[in-house]
Amino acid sequence: MVVGVLRVRLAIYEALSLKDKRRVTRSLKDRLGARYNVSVAEVDDLDHRQAATLGVAMVANDAHFVRSALDKIVEDFKRYPNASLVEYDIELL
């Protein structure tokens, strides 16, 4: 069993309130969960309206598959128009 963990820090420059930020993060979480069958949660920066840290987790039996899927998710974050990817970290357990 391989567990892949992706931690992503995002900048949401257009968010004027926590409600705006929540709209963006909810959209990302729903999209990634449906497309990649992963679990996504906001794990840090909960009170910052223009920053979000999301945790993405995936479990599979092949490390190469997990790494490849997490790399694709990072590419999705880079192309997302409402948030800018600041940094990310991938860990396989």
Order of alpha helices (4+ residues) and beta strands (2+ residues): beta-alpha-beta-beta-alpha-beta
